[in-house]
């Protein structure tokens, strides 16, 4: 069977299952109750395997390979998760596996609806490199664009609704984000054209999410300017930024390298549209 685990029990019961994902900011943001997500386990009292849903981001399999749990996964996603995900605007099931080779083999080969395989690219932040490169750096925006910190003042403006919508994808409330997260946006006239914010937070660790909404505003240095401001703010409050992206997002990889992140070896991610499950 697969059971929903109450939020109050998540950290205590699932943290011991994380293994190599022990420091994963996204998973810990969910387990600690900072960010939106749900956890499903094979046993409520003493779980050995778990599926962590970090909403609007990723699913994670952690713990041991348990045949009874894994054999129910596909049906559980189809019957319980897919329709809920689609209702809240998630269109794709993305899955990372932090378990045994048996678990990877099951996910890769035993789903009736064959999952596609992609590659995720992680980075590690090197503060000394960022600060050396950042010395004297000035990110100039094109005429008509303005950089602003996301705070209660920015959220109270007419354009604040767009920012709030982005925040609520990952946070249970605006208040929680303002208390624990960091964010910057770029405005053109009164329109929000991009955001860079803490999408998941665990302690002082911040996972960065960055988005320039309309392609016509891309290629103008907006993402780099937002990310640079984010990094400076994060470091000023004693935080550590984290960056993970997909192998095909070349612009994201280039920005990460520019901002003091060192690229690590890629790892597999499995994915399939939620419409294929329903």
NUDRENGU-488399 format. One record per residue (C-alpha): residue number from 1; residue in three letters; x, y, z. Coordinates in nm, 4 decimals, always signed. Layout:
[NUM 'ALA' [X Y Z]];
...
This chain:
[1 'UNK' [+0.0000 +0.0000 +0.0000]];
[2 'UNK' [+0.0921 +0.3664 -0.0352]];
[3 'UNK' [-0.0064 +0.6053 +0.2438]];
[4 'UNK' [-0.0138 +0.9824 +0.2752]];
[5 'UNK' [+0.2116 +1.0951 +0.5591]];
[6 'UNK' [+0.0919 +1.3801 +0.7776]];
[7 'UNK' [+0.3148 +1.6874 +0.7598]];
[8 'UNK' [+0.3980 +1.6745 +1.1305]];
[9 'UNK' [+0.5602 +1.3320 +1.0854]];
[10 'UNK' [+0.7518 +1.3963 +0.7627]];
[11 'UNK' [+1.0826 +1.5213 +0.8966]];
[12 'UNK' [+1.1100 +1.2653 +1.1772]];
[13 'UNK' [+1.0175 +0.9621 +0.9681]];
[14 'UNK' [+1.1488 +1.0436 +0.6203]];
[15 'UNK' [+1.4736 +1.2288 +0.6937]];
[16 'UNK' [+1.6490 +0.9001 +0.7869]];
[17 'UNK' [+1.5611 +0.7622 +0.4408]];
[18 'UNK' [+1.7313 +1.0356 +0.2383]];
[19 'UNK' [+2.0778 +0.8827 +0.2062]];
[20 'UNK' [+2.2693 +1.0734 -0.0623]];
[21 'UNK' [+1.9832 +1.3263 -0.0785]];
[22 'UNK' [+2.0378 +1.4245 +0.2863]];
[23 'UNK' [+2.1337 +1.7811 +0.1887]];
[24 'UNK' [+1.8798 +1.8246 -0.0926]];
[25 'UNK' [+1.7306 +2.1707 -0.0350]];
[26 'UNK' [+1.4074 +2.0976 -0.2213]];
[27 'UNK' [+1.3292 +1.7777 -0.0316]];
[28 'UNK' [+1.4210 +1.9333 +0.3020]];
[29 'UNK' [+1.2106 +2.2405 +0.2277]];
[30 'UNK' [+0.9093 +2.0097 +0.2005]];
[31 'UNK' [+0.9981 +1.7890 +0.4987]];
[32 'UNK' [+1.0582 +2.0917 +0.7209]];
[33 'UNK' [+0.7203 +2.2387 +0.6288]];
[34 'UNK' [+0.8563 +2.5514 +0.4612]];
[35 'UNK' [+0.7383 +2.4717 +0.1111]];
[36 'UNK' [+0.4438 +2.3151 -0.0644]];
[37 'UNK' [+0.4572 +1.9415 -0.0981]];
[38 'UNK' [+0.3286 +1.6012 +0.0079]];
[39 'UNK' [+0.4925 +1.2777 +0.1174]];
[40 'UNK' [+0.3719 +0.9224 +0.0538]];
[41 'UNK' [+0.5202 +0.6153 +0.2244]];
[42 'UNK' [+0.4953 +0.2377 +0.2360]];
[43 'UNK' [+0.4229 +0.2310 +0.6128]];
[44 'UNK' [+0.2883 +0.5150 +0.8272]];
[45 'UNK' [+0.4721 +0.4253 +1.1482]];
[46 'UNK' [+0.8059 +0.2995 +1.0166]];
[47 'UNK' [+0.8456 +0.3820 +0.6463]];
[48 'UNK' [+1.1205 +0.2203 +0.4428]];
[49 'UNK' [+1.0383 +0.3845 +0.1071]];
[50 'UNK' [+0.8889 +0.7234 +0.0267]];
[51 'UNK' [+0.7734 +0.9391 -0.2631]];
[52 'UNK' [+0.8239 +1.3106 -0.1941]];
[53 'UNK' [+0.6220 +1.5526 -0.4076]];
[54 'UNK' [+0.7796 +1.8990 -0.4117]];
[55 'UNK' [+0.4896 +2.0754 -0.5788]];
[56 'UNK' [+0.5590 +2.2519 -0.9092]];
[57 'UNK' [+0.9157 +2.1228 -0.9029]];
[58 'UNK' [+0.9937 +1.7509 -0.8737]];
[59 'UNK' [+0.9032 +1.4088 -0.7352]];
[60 'UNK' [+1.1679 +1.2115 -0.5448]];
[61 'UNK' [+1.1918 +0.8436 -0.4592]];
[62 'UNK' [+1.3959 +0.7890 -0.1426]];
[63 'UNK' [+1.4663 +0.5037 +0.0946]];
[64 'UNK' [+1.4895 +0.1340 +0.0141]];
[65 'UNK' [+1.3563 -0.0445 -0.2893]];
[66 'UNK' [+1.0357 -0.2098 -0.1671]];
[67 'UNK' [+0.8641 -0.4182 -0.4348]];
[68 'UNK' [+0.5145 -0.3776 -0.2892]];
[69 'UNK' [+0.5516 +0.0019 -0.2823]];
[70 'UNK' [+0.7077 +0.0350 -0.6262]];
[71 'UNK' [+0.4609 -0.1996 -0.7928]];
[72 'UNK' [+0.1774 +0.0346 -0.6872]];
[73 'UNK' [+0.3477 +0.3576 -0.7916]];
[74 'UNK' [+0.2237 +0.3906 -1.1485]];
[75 'UNK' [-0.1390 +0.3244 -1.0566]];
[76 'UNK' [-0.1094 +0.5595 -0.7593]];
[77 'UNK' [+0.0204 +0.8405 -0.9792]];
[78 'UNK' [-0.2581 +0.7811 -1.2309]];
[79 'UNK' [-0.5378 +0.7517 -0.9744]];
[80 'UNK' [-0.4338 +0.9942 -0.7002]];
[81 'UNK' [-0.1726 +1.2408 -0.8206]];
[82 'UNK' [-0.2171 +1.3218 -1.1904]];
[83 'UNK' [-0.5567 +1.4896 -1.1702]];
[84 'UNK' [-0.4556 +1.6951 -0.8653]];
[85 'UNK' [-0.1333 +1.8047 -1.0331]];
[86 'UNK' [-0.3165 +1.9084 -1.3496]];
[87 'UNK' [-0.5708 +2.1084 -1.1496]];
[88 'UNK' [-0.2954 +2.3152 -0.9953]];
[89 'UNK' [-0.1145 +2.3730 -1.3230]];
[90 'UNK' [+0.1550 +2.1042 -1.3229]];
[91 'UNK' [+0.1672 +1.9392 -1.6624]];
[92 'UNK' [+0.4604 +1.6995 -1.6274]];
[93 'UNK' [+0.5613 +1.4247 -1.3861]];
[94 'UNK' [+0.9347 +1.4719 -1.3187]];
[95 'UNK' [+1.1088 +1.2136 -1.1025]];
[96 'UNK' [+1.4517 +1.1815 -0.9430]];
[97 'UNK' [+1.5534 +0.8540 -0.7780]];
[98 'UNK' [+1.7683 +0.8462 -0.4636]];
[99 'UNK' [+1.7635 +0.4754 -0.3951]];
[100 'UNK' [+1.9195 +0.1536 -0.5215]];
[101 'UNK' [+1.9974 +0.0363 -0.8731]];
[102 'UNK' [+1.6866 -0.1824 -0.8417]];
[103 'UNK' [+1.4786 +0.1318 -0.7986]];
[104 'UNK' [+1.6326 +0.2939 -1.1062]];
[105 'UNK' [+1.5757 -0.0246 -1.3072]];
[106 'UNK' [+1.2115 -0.0388 -1.1991]];
[107 'UNK' [+1.1433 +0.3223 -1.2935]];
[108 'UNK' [+1.3279 +0.2926 -1.6239]];
[109 'UNK' [+1.1797 -0.0373 -1.7357]];
[110 'UNK' [+0.8683 -0.1511 -1.5522]];
[111 'UNK' [+0.6198 +0.1347 -1.5910]];
[112 'UNK' [+0.3572 +0.0425 -1.8510]];
[113 'UNK' [+0.3568 +0.4063 -1.9564]];
[114 'UNK' [+0.7236 +0.4317 -2.0461]];
[115 'UNK' [+0.8936 +0.7255 -1.8796]];
[116 'UNK' [+1.1283 +0.9433 -2.0803]];
[117 'UNK' [+1.4788 +0.9971 -1.9496]];
[118 'UNK' [+1.6536 +1.3330 -1.9308]];
[119 'UNK' [+1.9518 +1.4762 -1.7490]];
[120 'UNK' [+1.9666 +1.7184 -1.4574]];
[121 'UNK' [+2.2728 +1.9353 -1.4021]];
[122 'UNK' [+2.3652 +2.0226 -1.0418]];
[123 'UNK' [+2.6105 +2.2902 -0.9328]];
[124 'UNK' [+2.8067 +2.3695 -0.6195]];
[125 'UNK' [+2.8503 +2.7317 -0.5180]];
[126 'UNK' [+3.2049 +2.8665 -0.4819]];
[127 'UNK' [+3.1737 +3.1868 -0.2846]];
[128 'UNK' [+3.5330 +3.3019 -0.3333]];
[129 'UNK' [+3.4970 +3.2822 -0.7095]];
[130 'UNK' [+3.1679 +3.4703 -0.7075]];
[131 'UNK' [+3.3055 +3.7473 -0.4877]];
[132 'UNK' [+3.6221 +3.7807 -0.6952]];
[133 'UNK' [+3.4218 +3.8083 -1.0169]];
[134 'UNK' [+3.1574 +4.0278 -0.8535]];
[135 'UNK' [+3.4049 +4.2906 -0.7396]];
[136 'UNK' [+3.3212 +4.6021 -0.9363]];
[137 'UNK' [+3.0591 +4.4224 -1.1453]];
[138 'UNK' [+2.7619 +4.6328 -1.2469]];
[139 'UNK' [+2.4691 +4.4646 -1.4175]];
[140 'UNK' [+2.3123 +4.7327 -1.6348]];
[141 'UNK' [+1.9610 +4.6781 -1.7615]];
[142 'UNK' [+1.8421 +4.8044 -2.0996]];
[143 'UNK' [+1.6492 +5.1303 -2.1032]];
[144 'UNK' [+1.2967 +5.0939 -1.9684]];
[145 'UNK' [+1.3721 +4.7997 -1.7378]];
[146 'UNK' [+1.3974 +4.8260 -1.3595]];
[147 'UNK' [+1.5189 +4.5801 -1.0950]];
[148 'UNK' [+1.3258 +4.5622 -0.7663]];
[149 'UNK' [+1.3392 +4.3481 -0.4549]];
[150 'UNK' [+1.0301 +4.1373 -0.3883]];
[151 'UNK' [+0.8975 +4.2607 -0.0552]];
[152 'UNK' [+0.5639 +4.3609 +0.0925]];
[153 'UNK' [+0.5804 +4.6950 -0.0908]];
[154 'UNK' [+0.6361 +4.5320 -0.4304]];
[155 'UNK' [+0.3585 +4.2812 -0.3633]];
[156 'UNK' [+0.1158 +4.5619 -0.2790]];
[157 'UNK' [+0.1514 +4.7243 -0.6221]];
[158 'UNK' [-0.0748 +4.6576 -0.9182]];
[159 'UNK' [+0.1854 +4.4187 -1.0599]];
[160 'UNK' [+0.2127 +4.2254 -0.7343]];
[161 'UNK' [-0.0423 +3.9663 -0.8437]];
[162 'UNK' [+0.1978 +3.8134 -1.0952]];
[163 'UNK' [+0.4702 +3.7890 -0.8326]];
[164 'UNK' [+0.2301 +3.6404 -0.5772]];
[165 'UNK' [+0.1179 +3.3772 -0.8277]];
[166 'UNK' [+0.4798 +3.2705 -0.8768]];
[167 'UNK' [+0.5449 +3.2564 -0.5024]];
[168 'UNK' [+0.2342 +3.0501 -0.4251]];
[169 'UNK' [+0.3500 +2.7790 -0.6656]];
[170 'UNK' [+0.6126 +2.6859 -0.4071]];
[171 'UNK' [+0.5124 +2.8426 -0.0752]];
[172 'UNK' [+0.2010 +2.7844 +0.1388]];
[173 'UNK' [+0.1597 +3.1594 +0.1910]];
[174 'UNK' [+0.3059 +3.4959 +0.0943]];
[175 'UNK' [+0.3815 +3.5563 +0.4620]];
[176 'UNK' [+0.5941 +3.2406 +0.4828]];
[177 'UNK' [+0.7899 +3.3488 +0.1763]];
[178 'UNK' [+0.8504 +3.6989 +0.3129]];
[179 'UNK' [+0.9720 +3.5482 +0.6408]];
[180 'UNK' [+1.2073 +3.2897 +0.4922]];
[181 'UNK' [+1.2655 +3.3617 +0.1232]];
[182 'UNK' [+1.4445 +3.6121 -0.1000]];
[183 'UNK' [+1.3300 +3.7503 -0.4324]];
[184 'UNK' [+1.3926 +4.0051 -0.7052]];
[185 'UNK' [+1.1953 +4.0983 -1.0135]];
[186 'UNK' [+1.2440 +4.3034 -1.3280]];
[187 'UNK' [+0.9753 +4.5507 -1.4291]];
[188 'UNK' [+0.9138 +4.7171 -1.7638]];
[189 'UNK' [+0.6835 +5.0094 -1.7121]];
[190 'UNK' [+0.4293 +4.8510 -1.4719]];
[191 'UNK' [+0.4662 +4.4963 -1.6011]];
[192 'UNK' [+0.6604 +4.2213 -1.4235]];
[193 'UNK' [+0.8698 +4.0555 -1.6935]];
[194 'UNK' [+1.0817 +3.8259 -1.4764]];
[195 'UNK' [+1.1357 +3.6923 -1.1255]];
[196 'UNK' [+1.4199 +3.5280 -0.9356]];
[197 'UNK' [+1.3312 +3.3893 -0.5958]];
[198 'UNK' [+1.3896 +3.1254 -0.3312]];
[199 'UNK' [+1.1615 +2.8481 -0.4513]];
[200 'UNK' [+1.2627 +2.6112 -0.1699]];
[201 'UNK' [+1.4399 +2.6902 +0.1562]];
[202 'UNK' [+1.5890 +2.4698 +0.4260]];
[203 'UNK' [+1.7630 +2.6561 +0.7063]];
[204 'UNK' [+2.0004 +2.8988 +0.5353]];
[205 'UNK' [+2.0013 +2.7040 +0.2060]];
[206 'UNK' [+1.8108 +2.8632 -0.0842]];
[207 'UNK' [+1.7189 +2.6868 -0.4104]];
[208 'UNK' [+1.6998 +2.9481 -0.6856]];
[209 'UNK' [+1.4119 +2.9648 -0.9331]];
[210 'UNK' [+1.4427 +3.2119 -1.2175]];
[211 'UNK' [+1.1976 +3.2959 -1.4936]];
[212 'UNK' [+1.1742 +3.5533 -1.7715]];
[213 'UNK' [+0.8144 +3.5126 -1.8794]];
[214 'UNK' [+0.7976 +3.6393 -2.2373]];
[215 'UNK' [+1.0632 +3.5344 -2.4922]];
[216 'UNK' [+1.0751 +3.8913 -2.6248]];
[217 'UNK' [+1.2448 +3.9984 -2.3001]];
[218 'UNK' [+1.5088 +3.7241 -2.3070]];
[219 'UNK' [+1.8665 +3.7688 -2.4196]];
[220 'UNK' [+1.8886 +4.1147 -2.2599]];
[221 'UNK' [+2.0728 +4.0244 -1.9410]];
[222 'UNK' [+1.7635 +4.0362 -1.7209]];
[223 'UNK' [+1.8102 +3.6880 -1.5741]];
[224 'UNK' [+2.1746 +3.7583 -1.4915]];
[225 'UNK' [+2.0844 +4.0889 -1.3252]];
[226 'UNK' [+1.8120 +3.9285 -1.1123]];
[227 'UNK' [+2.0325 +3.6348 -1.0162]];
[228 'UNK' [+2.3248 +3.8628 -0.9256]];
[229 'UNK' [+2.1021 +4.0694 -0.6963]];
[230 'UNK' [+1.9642 +3.7490 -0.5436]];
[231 'UNK' [+2.3132 +3.6125 -0.4763]];
[232 'UNK' [+2.4312 +3.9318 -0.3093]];
[233 'UNK' [+2.1248 +3.9403 -0.0851]];
[234 'UNK' [+2.1528 +3.5708 -0.0017]];
[235 'UNK' [+2.5172 +3.6023 +0.1017]];
[236 'UNK' [+2.4483 +3.9190 +0.3011]];
[237 'UNK' [+2.2061 +3.7307 +0.5286]];
[238 'UNK' [+2.4363 +3.4313 +0.5716]];
[239 'UNK' [+2.2617 +3.2119 +0.3165]];
[240 'UNK' [+2.3945 +2.9652 +0.0616]];
[241 'UNK' [+2.2458 +2.9663 -0.2903]];
[242 'UNK' [+2.1793 +2.6439 -0.4823]];
[243 'UNK' [+2.1310 +2.6000 -0.8569]];
[244 'UNK' [+2.0058 +2.2962 -1.0477]];
[245 'UNK' [+1.8829 +2.2886 -1.4051]];
[246 'UNK' [+1.8226 +2.0631 -1.7050]];
[247 'UNK' [+2.0945 +1.9693 -1.9520]];
[248 'UNK' [+1.9132 +2.1376 -2.2420]];
[249 'UNK' [+1.8845 +2.4760 -2.0656]];
[250 'UNK' [+2.2097 +2.6181 -2.1991]];
[251 'UNK' [+2.1336 +2.9764 -2.0906]];
[252 'UNK' [+2.0725 +2.8639 -1.7325]];
[253 'UNK' [+2.3992 +2.6688 -1.7281]];
[254 'UNK' [+2.5881 +2.9707 -1.8636]];
[255 'UNK' [+2.4416 +3.2054 -1.5998]];
[256 'UNK' [+2.5239 +2.9612 -1.3193]];
[257 'UNK' [+2.8872 +2.9372 -1.4296]];
[258 'UNK' [+2.9085 +3.3154 -1.4551]];
[259 'UNK' [+2.7870 +3.3545 -1.0966]];
[260 'UNK' [+3.0386 +3.1328 -0.9210]];
[261 'UNK' [+2.8738 +2.7927 -0.9521]];
[262 'UNK' [+3.0867 +2.4945 -1.0495]];
[263 'UNK' [+2.9099 +2.2378 -1.2659]];
[264 'UNK' [+2.8967 +1.8808 -1.1354]];
[265 'UNK' [+2.8239 +1.5555 -1.3149]];
[266 'UNK' [+2.4703 +1.5200 -1.4452]];
[267 'UNK' [+2.2274 +1.2560 -1.3240]];
[268 'UNK' [+1.9078 +1.1028 -1.4663]];
[269 'UNK' [+1.5592 +1.2445 -1.4356]];
[270 'UNK' [+1.2519 +1.0543 -1.5560]];
[271 'UNK' [+0.9507 +1.2365 -1.6944]];
[272 'UNK' [+0.6115 +1.1976 -1.8609]];
[273 'UNK' [+0.3200 +1.4340 -1.9120]];
[274 'UNK' [+0.0439 +1.3986 -1.6549]];
[275 'UNK' [-0.2120 +1.3795 -1.9370]];
[276 'UNK' [-0.0539 +1.0451 -2.0284]];
[277 'UNK' [-0.1526 +0.9109 -1.6854]];
[278 'UNK' [-0.5219 +1.0006 -1.7033]];
